[in-house]
Amino acid sequence: MVTKERVKRKIDHMPNDLLEKVYKYINELTSRNKTKKKFRTYKLDGQFDNINIRQRAYE
C-alpha cells in the first residue's frame, strides 16, 4: 500500500517541469469526485404528485 510519505518523497525527487503535470492530474482526480448527478423530476399529473411517497410506502 502506498502511503502519503512515499508519494511525497517521489514528488520531491521529480524534476520541476513535471510537477505541473502532477498538479493538474491531482486536481482532475479531486474535481471528479465533487460532481454529482442531478435527478430529473417530472410532473406526471397523477395520483403521486402531491403526496409523500416515502410515508405512503411505509403504511
Backbone as a printed PyTorch tensor [residue, N CA C, xyz], in Angstrom:
tensor([[[  0.8310,  -1.1810,   0.0000],
         [  0.0000,   0.0000,   0.0000],
         [  0.8790,   1.2490,   0.0000]],

        [[  0.4700,   2.2180,  -0.7730],
         [  1.2450,   3.4520,  -0.8940],
         [  0.7940,   4.4300,   0.1790]],

        [[  1.7600,   5.0070,   0.8630],
         [  1.4360,   5.9920,   1.8910],
         [  1.7370,   7.3950,   1.3730]],

        [[  1.2500,   8.3850,   2.0870],
         [  1.4710,   9.7740,   1.6870],
         [  2.9550,  10.1180,   1.6930]],

        [[  3.6820,   9.5750,   2.6690],
         [  5.1090,   9.8770,   2.7610],
         [  5.8690,   9.3660,   1.5370]],

        [[  5.4880,   8.1850,   1.0640],
         [  6.1560,   7.6370,  -0.1220],
         [  5.8550,   8.4840,  -1.3510]],

        [[  4.6200,   8.9260,  -1.4690],
         [  4.2490,   9.7750,  -2.6030],
         [  4.9670,  11.1080,  -2.5170]],

        [[  5.0190,  11.6870,  -1.3300],
         [  5.7100,  12.9630,  -1.1500],
         [  7.1930,  12.8470,  -1.4800]],

        [[  7.8030,  11.7290,  -1.0730],
         [  9.2190,  11.5100,  -1.3620],
         [  9.4760,  11.4480,  -2.8680]],

        [[  8.5960,  10.7460,  -3.5800],
         [  8.7360,  10.6500,  -5.0410],
         [  8.5820,  12.0090,  -5.6980]],

        [[  7.6320,  12.7880,  -5.2200],
         [  7.4100,  14.1180,  -5.7890],
         [  8.6020,  15.0230,  -5.5160]],

        [[  9.1980,  14.9060,  -4.3480],
         [ 10.3660,  15.7240,  -4.0190],
         [ 11.5430,  15.4440,  -4.9420]],

        [[ 11.6440,  14.2410,  -5.4680],
         [ 12.7710,  13.8860,  -6.3330],
         [ 12.4720,  14.1030,  -7.8170]],

        [[ 11.2730,  14.5650,  -8.1360],
         [ 10.9130,  14.7850,  -9.5360],
         [ 11.4740,  16.1080, -10.0320]],

        [[ 11.7480,  16.1900, -11.3380],
         [ 12.1870,  17.4800, -11.8920],
         [ 11.0340,  18.4960, -11.8730]],

        [[ 11.3760,  19.7640, -11.8500],
         [ 10.3810,  20.8220, -11.7230],
         [  9.4210,  20.8910, -12.9040]],

        [[  9.8600,  20.5070, -14.0780],
         [  8.9680,  20.6070, -15.2420],
         [  7.8350,  19.5780, -15.1930]],

        [[  8.0130,  18.5040, -14.4540],
         [  6.9470,  17.5040, -14.3450],
         [  5.9630,  17.8010, -13.2190]],

        [[  6.3200,  18.6980, -12.3220],
         [  5.4510,  18.9930, -11.1890],
         [  4.1180,  19.5940, -11.6170]],

        [[  4.1280,  20.3860, -12.6780],
         [  2.8770,  20.9750, -13.1600],
         [  1.9130,  19.8940, -13.6500]],

        [[  2.4430,  18.8960, -14.3390],
         [  1.6090,  17.7860, -14.8080],
         [  1.0280,  16.9970, -13.6430]],

        [[  1.8290,  16.7650, -12.6260],
         [  1.3590,  16.0400, -11.4490],
         [  0.2700,  16.8430, -10.7530]],

        [[  0.4470,  18.1480, -10.6450],
         [ -0.5360,  19.0030, -10.0040],
         [ -1.8680,  18.9850, -10.7590]],

        [[ -1.8100,  19.0540, -12.0890],
         [ -3.0310,  19.0020, -12.9000],
         [ -3.7310,  17.6590, -12.7410]],

        [[ -2.9610,  16.5880, -12.7010],
         [ -3.5350,  15.2450, -12.5330],
         [ -4.2500,  15.1140, -11.1910]],

        [[ -3.6270,  15.6100, -10.1410],
         [ -4.2420,  15.5350,  -8.8130],
         [ -5.5150,  16.3710,  -8.7700]],

        [[ -5.5040,  17.5360,  -9.3870],
         [ -6.7080,  18.3720,  -9.4150],
         [ -7.8360,  17.7040, -10.1790]],

        [[ -7.5260,  17.0180, -11.2600],
         [ -8.5550,  16.3060, -12.0160],
         [ -9.1760,  15.1950, -11.1780]],

        [[ -8.3610,  14.4810, -10.4370],
         [ -8.8760,  13.4080,  -9.5970],
         [ -9.8160,  13.9310,  -8.5260]],

        [[ -9.4660,  15.0360,  -7.9040],
         [-10.2950,  15.5620,  -6.8340],
         [-11.5390,  16.2460,  -7.3700]],

        [[-11.4990,  16.8170,  -8.5420],
         [-12.6750,  17.5130,  -9.0690],
         [-13.7150,  16.5270,  -9.5780]],

        [[-13.3210,  15.3490, -10.0210],
         [-14.2760,  14.3540, -10.4950],
         [-15.1990,  13.8940,  -9.3820]],

        [[-14.6850,  13.7870,  -8.1880],
         [-15.4790,  13.2920,  -7.0750],
         [-16.5400,  14.2920,  -6.6200]],

        [[-16.3470,  15.5540,  -6.8960],
         [-17.2720,  16.5650,  -6.4260],
         [-18.5060,  16.7020,  -7.3110]],

        [[-18.4330,  16.2940,  -8.5410],
         [-19.5840,  16.4390,  -9.4220],
         [-20.6230,  15.3880,  -9.0770]],

        [[-21.8370,  15.8390,  -8.8790],
         [-22.9220,  14.9320,  -8.5640],
         [-23.9710,  15.0290,  -9.6570]],

        [[-24.5730,  13.9180,  -9.9330],
         [-25.6310,  13.9210, -10.9280],
         [-26.9070,  14.4780, -10.3150]],

        [[-27.5940,  15.2630, -11.0960],
         [-28.8690,  15.7840, -10.6510],
         [-29.9590,  14.8660, -11.1710]],

        [[-30.9130,  14.5900, -10.3280],
         [-32.0280,  13.7600, -10.7370],
         [-33.1130,  14.6470, -11.3310]],

        [[-33.6040,  14.2400, -12.4490],
         [-34.6670,  14.9930, -13.0830],
         [-35.9850,  14.6390, -12.4250]],

        [[-36.7940,  15.6310, -12.2270],
         [-38.1120,  15.3960, -11.6740],
         [-39.1440,  15.6670, -12.7520]],

        [[-40.1940,  14.9270, -12.7110],
         [-41.2450,  15.0580, -13.7070],
         [-42.5740,  15.3020, -13.0190]],

        [[-43.3700,  16.1320, -13.6110],
         [-44.7340,  16.3310, -13.1160],
         [-45.6140,  15.4350, -13.9570]],

        [[-46.1400,  14.4030, -13.3240],
         [-46.8670,  13.3740, -14.0510],
         [-48.3730,  13.6110, -14.0890]],

        [[-48.8330,  14.6460, -13.3940],
         [-50.2670,  14.9450, -13.3420],
         [-51.0710,  13.7160, -12.9530]],

        [[-50.6480,  13.0910, -11.8820],
         [-51.3300,  11.8850, -11.4490],
         [-51.5090,  11.8480,  -9.9560]],

        [[-51.7450,  10.6600,  -9.4440],
         [-52.0640,  10.4950,  -8.0290],
         [-50.8580,  10.6680,  -7.1140]],

        [[-49.6380,  10.6220,  -7.6120],
         [-48.4520,  10.7080,  -6.7560],
         [-47.8000,  12.0850,  -6.7540]],

        [[-48.4210,  13.0940,  -7.3480],
         [-47.8040,  14.4130,  -7.4350],
         [-47.7420,  15.1360,  -6.0970]],

        [[-48.7790,  15.0750,  -5.2940],
         [-48.8470,  15.8880,  -4.0790],
         [-48.7940,  15.0640,  -2.7960]],

        [[-48.2010,  13.8770,  -2.8270],
         [-48.1310,  13.0700,  -1.6130],
         [-46.6800,  12.7590,  -1.2800]],

        [[-46.4470,  12.3900,  -0.0330],
         [-45.1340,  11.9610,   0.4150],
         [-45.0200,  10.4620,   0.1060]],

        [[-44.2480,  10.1160,  -0.8870],
         [-44.1700,   8.7360,  -1.3560],
         [-43.5430,   7.8300,  -0.3050]],

        [[-42.5550,   8.3310,   0.4220],
         [-41.9300,   7.5100,   1.4700],
         [-42.9210,   7.1610,   2.5630]],

        [[-43.6910,   8.1380,   2.9710],
         [-44.6670,   7.8920,   4.0240],
         [-45.7130,   6.8750,   3.5550]],

        [[-46.1460,   6.9850,   2.3260],
         [-47.1280,   6.0450,   1.7960],
         [-46.5380,   4.6430,   1.6450]],

        [[-45.2720,   4.5580,   1.3460],
         [-44.6320,   3.2490,   1.1650],
         [-44.5650,   2.4830,   2.4830]],

        [[-44.3910,   3.2070,   3.5910],
         [-44.2700,   2.5440,   4.8920],
         [-45.6030,   2.3020,   5.5760]],

        [[-46.7010,   2.7070,   4.9560],
         [-48.0180,   2.4720,   5.5470],
         [-48.4550,   1.0470,   5.3530]]])
